[in-house]
Amino acid sequence: DFYPKLQEHILGCLLHLTWSGDGNEFSNKERSKLVILNNQMFHYKVMHINYTTYDVHCGQDSINSRNHADIMVL
């Protein structure tokens, strides 16, 4: 049940659909167009993010799921 929900979520994001809370209910044919290479997902405890600061310098930040599990990304 997880994999179809993951496909629905990713397709909704890629197609810029507004989330209704009930899911988008894509057809099997539509979901089959989304391919996750080798059906593999990886879990990382630390994520490093490179970004450009407001004064056009390079910056890097990290998110550690053990310290701060609540993360919001825009």
N, C-alpha and C positions, 0 to 999 in steps of 0.2 A: 504494500500500500504506500510505502514511502517513496518509491521511485516515480510513480505517476504524479504524486503530489509535488515532487521536486521538479519534474518536467513542466507541470502546470505553472509553478512559481517562476521558473526561468523564462518560459515562453511569455508569460504575462509581463515580466520586466523588459524583455527584449522588444516586445511589441508596444511598450508604453501604455498598457491598459490600466485603467483605474481599478484598484483592488476593492472588491465589494464585500469581502469577508467570507463569501461562500465558495470561492474558487471560480475559475473561468470555464471549467468543463470543456477543454479542448477534446476533439475527437482522437481516437487512436491513430488515425492517419496523420493528424497534425502533430501529435506527440512523437510519432516515429521520425519526424523530420529533425528532431533535436537529438543529436548523438553525443554521448559522453564517452570520450575516447577510452577504450578498454574497460568501460563501466567501472572506472576507478575514481574514488574520492579520497582525499587525504585530510587528516586531522592534524593541525599544527597548534602547538601551545602558544607560540609567539608569532605575531605577524609584524613585519617591518614595512613601513609605508614611506616612500620617497615623495616629496612634494616641493613645490616652488612657493616661497614665502611672498608676502605682499611687496617686499622690496627686491624681488627677483633674485633671491639667493636660494640655494638648494638646502632643503631641510630633510630630516628623517625622524620618524617617530615609530614607536613600537606599541603594540597592544598585547598584553599578556592575559590570557583567559583565566589563569590561576589567581591573579591579583584582582582583576576587575572583569567579572563575567558579563556585565551589562554594557553592551556596545551599541551605539547608534551611528549609522553612516548615512550621509546625505549625498 
